[in-house]
Amino acid sequence: MAGLPEDDPADFFDPRLFGSDTANSLIGDGFRHRIEGLGPYSKKSMTIDPSQPPPATSGRSARRWRSAVPAMALAAGLIFGTSAALARAEPPATSEPSDLAGLIKQRNTTVERLTAQAGDLSTEVEELERSNSSTLSTQVSRQADALAPQVGLGAVRGPGVRVSLDDAGYTLDTLPAGYTVDDVVVHQQDVQAVVNAMWAGGAEAMMIQDQRIIASSAIQCVGNTLYLQGRVYSPPYTITAIGDVDSLITSLEQDPIVDTYRGWSATLGLGYTVDTLTTVQMPGFASVPPPEFVRISTPEDDGAATTEGRGTTDIDR
């Protein structure tokens, strides 16, 4: 193996760089053996001249670092300041609610606003129809007005019955032994049973809470609340019907599902009250579902019912 020339290893070190004690400790036979593995390098290329000062650091590089440090510090401060300001900032007033309760409240307010707007537009349409009436449009309007109360689209009034259902009011601490939370709250089937019983008793118009319902109205439970036609209600729930009072009460007493609820009411204190009303005022159904199968009859139909689609009904002009 080719090694370095057998020269004094002290020629490779500058005492100013290492210190005299360190340089002396590094010089010796053992150190010479270690550097022999470096290969055929010349002494001249590795020798440091003690008479020459060590090379100085580039002034240009030092100036670059001196100018970069303040810029980096400024950028870091700007980032930290912006993050802190965003963390303290209040959410915008128009932001979406962050929880389910807030979302339901917001949607409920939106439905109420749109319902009122739909009522105003319906009134405006009626006024425009009256001001631009023709023989045909007048006839159709009269037929529609006559059908409106029967299908729930017109305001009505008359004697009726009101049923109120309410939770028993227990908490987890006061819940009777052997019963669960589901046993002491009003469920969807309880409300639906009262509605069905009063329809069966000859109800001519009906409301749940403050909304008029029709045959296509859906009653749904969402947790311990009632969801009806885009709005959410908490108990107590009121179901009001216009019709023959005696027939309505008899139907409620004979309905087996309502009777089961009355049994739970007597046992656990679920709310169940029935009131007779001399006069009930009800608004029309707020929104009109688009027809899927019905169409206007023409004279060519000769009064015959069309067979297009299932459940189709003709309206004669």
C-alpha positions as CSV (number, residue, x, y, z in Angstrom):
1,M,0.0,0.0,0.0
2,A,1.3,3.4,-0.9
3,G,1.5,5.6,2.2
4,L,2.4,9.2,3.0
5,P,6.0,10.2,3.0
6,E,7.7,9.5,6.3
7,D,7.9,13.2,7.3
8,D,7.2,14.8,10.6
9,P,3.4,14.8,11.2
10,A,3.8,18.2,12.9
11,D,4.1,19.7,9.5
12,F,0.4,18.9,8.9
13,F,-0.9,20.9,11.8
14,D,-1.0,24.6,12.7
15,P,-0.7,25.0,16.5
16,R,-2.7,28.2,16.2
17,L,-5.7,26.1,15.1
18,F,-5.5,23.3,17.7
19,G,-3.4,24.7,20.6
20,S,0.0,23.5,21.5
21,D,-1.1,20.8,23.9
22,T,-3.6,19.3,21.5
23,A,-1.2,19.4,18.6
24,N,1.5,17.6,20.6
25,S,-1.0,14.9,21.7
26,L,-2.0,14.3,18.1
27,I,1.6,13.9,16.9
28,G,3.1,10.5,17.3
29,D,3.6,7.1,15.8
30,G,0.0,6.1,16.4
31,F,-1.4,9.1,14.6
32,R,1.0,8.5,11.7
33,H,-0.3,5.0,11.3
34,R,-3.9,6.3,11.2
35,I,-3.3,8.8,8.4
36,E,-1.5,6.2,6.3
37,G,-4.8,5.0,5.0
38,L,-5.6,8.3,3.4
39,G,-3.9,7.3,0.2
40,P,-1.2,8.9,-1.9
41,Y,-1.6,12.5,-1.1
42,S,1.4,14.8,-1.2
43,K,2.7,16.5,1.8
44,K,2.7,19.8,0.0
45,S,-1.1,19.6,-0.6
46,M,-1.8,19.0,3.1
47,T,0.8,21.2,4.7
48,I,-0.2,24.3,6.6
49,D,2.3,27.1,6.6
50,P,2.6,28.3,10.2
51,S,3.8,31.7,9.0
52,Q,0.6,32.3,7.1
53,P,-2.6,33.3,9.0
54,P,-5.6,31.0,8.7
55,P,-8.0,31.8,5.8
56,A,-10.6,34.4,6.6
57,T,-14.4,33.9,6.2
58,S,-15.9,35.5,3.1
59,G,-17.2,39.0,3.9
60,R,-19.9,38.7,1.3
61,S,-21.4,35.5,3.0
62,A,-21.3,37.1,6.4
63,R,-23.1,40.2,5.1
64,R,-25.8,37.9,3.5
65,W,-26.5,36.2,6.9
66,R,-26.5,39.5,8.8
67,S,-29.2,40.9,6.4
68,A,-31.3,37.6,6.3
69,V,-31.7,37.2,10.1
70,P,-33.8,40.3,10.6
71,A,-36.0,39.5,7.6
72,M,-36.6,36.0,8.9
73,A,-37.4,37.3,12.4
74,L,-39.8,39.8,10.9
75,A,-41.6,37.1,8.8
76,A,-41.9,34.8,11.8
77,G,-43.4,37.7,13.9
78,L,-45.9,38.5,11.2
79,I,-47.0,34.8,11.0
80,F,-47.4,34.6,14.8
81,G,-49.3,37.8,15.0
82,T,-51.7,36.8,12.2
83,S,-52.4,33.5,13.9
84,A,-53.1,35.1,17.2
85,A,-55.5,37.7,15.6
86,L,-57.4,34.9,13.8
87,A,-57.7,32.9,17.0
88,R,-59.2,35.8,18.9
89,A,-61.5,36.9,16.1
90,E,-65.2,36.3,16.6
91,P,-66.9,34.1,14.0
92,P,-68.9,36.1,11.4
93,A,-72.6,36.6,12.1
94,T,-73.5,34.8,8.9
95,S,-71.6,31.6,9.8
96,E,-73.4,28.3,9.9
97,P,-74.3,27.0,13.4
98,S,-71.8,24.6,14.9
99,D,-74.2,22.4,16.7
100,L,-77.5,20.5,15.9
101,A,-79.7,22.6,18.1
102,G,-78.5,25.8,16.5
103,L,-79.0,24.4,13.0
104,I,-82.6,23.3,13.8
105,K,-83.3,26.7,15.2
106,Q,-81.9,28.4,12.1
107,R,-83.9,26.2,9.8
108,N,-87.1,26.6,11.8
109,T,-86.8,30.4,11.5
110,T,-86.2,30.1,7.7
111,V,-89.3,27.9,7.3
112,E,-91.4,30.4,9.2
113,R,-90.2,33.3,7.1
114,L,-90.8,31.4,3.8
115,T,-94.2,30.3,5.0
116,A,-95.2,33.9,5.7
117,Q,-93.8,34.9,2.3
118,A,-95.8,32.2,0.5
119,G,-98.9,33.4,2.2
120,D,-98.3,37.0,1.0
121,L,-97.7,35.7,-2.5
122,S,-100.8,33.6,-2.5
123,T,-102.9,36.7,-1.5
124,E,-101.2,38.7,-4.3
125,V,-102.1,36.0,-6.8
126,E,-105.7,35.9,-5.7
127,E,-105.9,39.7,-6.1
128,L,-104.4,39.5,-9.6
129,E,-106.9,36.8,-10.6
130,R,-109.8,38.9,-9.5
131,S,-108.6,42.0,-11.3
132,N,-107.9,40.1,-14.6
133,S,-110.9,37.7,-14.6
134,S,-112.4,36.2,-17.6
135,T,-115.4,33.9,-17.9
136,L,-113.3,30.7,-17.9
137,S,-110.9,31.8,-15.2
138,T,-113.8,33.0,-13.0
139,Q,-115.5,29.6,-13.3
140,V,-112.3,27.7,-12.5
141,S,-111.6,30.0,-9.5
142,R,-115.1,29.4,-8.1
143,Q,-114.6,25.6,-8.4
144,A,-111.3,25.9,-6.7
145,D,-112.7,28.0,-3.9
146,A,-115.5,25.5,-3.3
147,L,-113.0,22.6,-3.1
148,A,-110.4,24.5,-1.0
149,P,-112.0,23.8,2.4
150,Q,-112.5,20.1,1.6
151,V,-108.9,19.5,0.7
152,G,-107.5,21.7,3.5
153,L,-106.4,24.7,1.4
154,G,-109.0,27.2,2.7
155,A,-109.5,28.7,6.1
156,V,-112.4,27.1,8.1
157,R,-114.1,27.4,11.4
158,G,-116.5,25.4,13.5
159,P,-116.9,23.3,16.7
160,G,-114.2,20.9,17.6
161,V,-112.1,18.8,20.0
162,R,-108.5,19.4,21.2
163,V,-106.3,16.7,22.5
164,S,-103.0,17.5,24.4
165,L,-100.2,15.0,24.8
166,D,-97.2,15.6,27.1
167,D,-94.2,13.8,28.6
168,A,-94.4,12.6,32.1
169,G,-91.7,14.9,33.3
170,Y,-89.3,12.4,35.0
171,T,-85.6,12.8,35.1
172,L,-83.0,10.0,35.3
173,D,-82.9,10.4,39.1
174,T,-86.7,10.2,39.5
175,L,-87.5,7.6,36.9
176,P,-89.6,4.8,38.5
177,A,-87.8,1.4,38.9
178,G,-88.4,-1.0,36.0
179,Y,-89.1,1.7,33.4
180,T,-86.9,3.4,30.8
181,V,-86.8,6.9,29.4
182,D,-88.8,5.8,26.3
183,D,-91.7,4.8,28.6
184,V,-92.2,8.3,29.9
185,V,-92.2,10.4,26.7
186,V,-94.7,11.0,23.9
187,H,-93.8,9.1,20.7
188,Q,-94.7,9.5,17.0
189,Q,-97.2,6.6,17.2
190,D,-99.0,8.3,20.0
191,V,-99.6,11.5,18.0
192,Q,-100.5,9.5,14.9
193,A,-103.0,7.4,16.9
194,V,-104.9,10.5,18.0
195,V,-104.9,11.9,14.4
196,N,-106.2,8.6,12.9
197,A,-108.9,8.3,15.6
198,M,-110.2,11.8,14.9
199,W,-110.1,11.3,11.1
200,A,-112.1,8.1,11.7
201,G,-114.5,10.0,13.9
202,G,-115.5,12.3,11.0
203,A,-113.0,15.2,11.4
204,E,-113.5,17.7,8.6
205,A,-110.4,19.7,9.3
206,M,-107.4,19.2,11.5
207,M,-104.4,21.0,13.0
208,I,-101.2,19.8,14.8
209,Q,-99.8,22.6,16.9
210,D,-100.3,25.7,14.8
211,Q,-100.2,24.0,11.4
212,R,-103.1,22.8,9.3
213,I,-102.5,19.2,8.1
214,I,-104.0,17.3,5.1
215,A,-104.0,13.7,4.0
216,S,-100.4,13.8,2.8
217,S,-99.0,15.4,5.9
218,A,-96.3,13.3,7.6
219,I,-95.6,13.2,11.3
220,Q,-92.1,12.4,12.4
221,C,-90.2,12.2,15.7
222,V,-86.7,13.5,15.8
223,G,-85.3,12.6,19.2
224,N,-87.8,14.0,21.8
225,T,-89.2,16.6,19.3
226,L,-91.8,16.5,16.6
227,Y,-91.0,17.3,13.0
228,L,-93.9,18.5,10.9
229,Q,-93.8,20.1,7.5
230,G,-90.4,21.6,7.9
231,R,-90.8,22.8,11.5
232,V,-89.7,21.3,14.8
233,Y,-91.9,21.3,18.0
234,S,-91.4,20.3,21.6
235,P,-94.1,18.8,23.9
236,P,-96.8,19.3,24.8
237,Y,-98.4,18.4,21.4
238,T,-101.9,19.6,20.6
239,I,-104.1,18.0,18.0
240,T,-107.3,19.9,17.1
241,A,-110.1,18.7,14.9
242,I,-113.3,20.3,13.6
243,G,-116.3,18.1,13.3
244,D,-119.1,16.5,15.3
245,V,-117.9,16.7,18.9
246,D,-119.6,13.6,20.2
247,S,-118.4,11.5,17.2
248,L,-114.8,12.7,17.7
249,I,-114.8,11.9,21.4
250,T,-116.4,8.5,20.9
251,S,-113.8,7.6,18.3
252,L,-111.0,8.6,20.7
253,E,-112.5,6.4,23.4
254,Q,-112.9,3.4,21.2
255,D,-109.5,3.5,19.5
256,P,-107.3,0.7,20.9
257,I,-103.9,2.5,20.5
258,V,-105.2,5.7,22.2
259,D,-106.6,3.5,24.9
260,T,-103.2,2.0,25.5
261,Y,-101.7,5.4,25.7
262,R,-104.3,6.4,28.3
263,G,-103.2,3.3,30.4
264,W,-99.6,4.5,30.3
265,S,-100.9,8.0,31.3
266,A,-102.7,6.6,34.4
267,T,-99.6,4.5,35.4
268,L,-96.7,6.9,34.7
269,G,-98.4,10.3,34.5
270,L,-98.1,10.9,30.7
271,G,-100.1,14.0,29.8
272,Y,-103.5,13.3,28.1
273,T,-106.3,15.9,28.1
274,V,-109.4,16.3,25.9
275,D,-111.2,19.6,25.6
276,T,-114.3,20.5,23.6
277,L,-114.3,23.8,21.8
278,T,-117.4,25.8,20.7
279,T,-115.6,27.5,17.9
280,V,-112.2,26.7,16.3
281,Q,-110.6,28.9,13.7
282,M,-108.1,27.2,11.3
283,P,-106.0,28.6,8.5
284,G,-105.6,26.9,5.2
285,F,-102.7,24.5,4.4
286,A,-99.6,26.7,4.0
287,S,-98.1,24.9,1.0
288,V,-99.6,23.1,-1.9
289,P,-98.0,19.8,-2.9
290,P,-97.5,19.6,-6.7
291,P,-100.0,17.1,-8.4
292,E,-98.4,14.1,-10.0
293,F,-101.4,12.5,-11.7
294,V,-104.2,14.9,-11.9
295,R,-105.0,16.9,-15.1
296,I,-107.7,19.2,-16.3
297,S,-110.6,17.5,-18.2
298,T,-111.4,18.6,-21.7
299,P,-114.8,18.6,-23.4
300,E,-113.5,15.7,-25.5
301,D,-113.2,13.6,-22.3
302,D,-117.0,13.8,-22.0
303,G,-116.8,13.8,-18.3
304,A,-115.1,10.4,-18.2
305,A,-112.3,9.8,-15.7
306,T,-108.9,9.4,-17.3
307,T,-106.8,6.3,-16.7
308,E,-103.4,7.9,-16.9
309,G,-101.5,7.0,-13.8
310,R,-102.7,5.6,-10.6
311,G,-105.2,7.5,-8.4
312,T,-105.9,10.0,-11.2
313,T,-108.9,12.4,-10.8
314,D,-110.3,14.7,-13.4
315,I,-111.5,18.3,-12.7
316,D,-114.3,19.4,-15.0
317,R,-114.1,22.9,-16.3
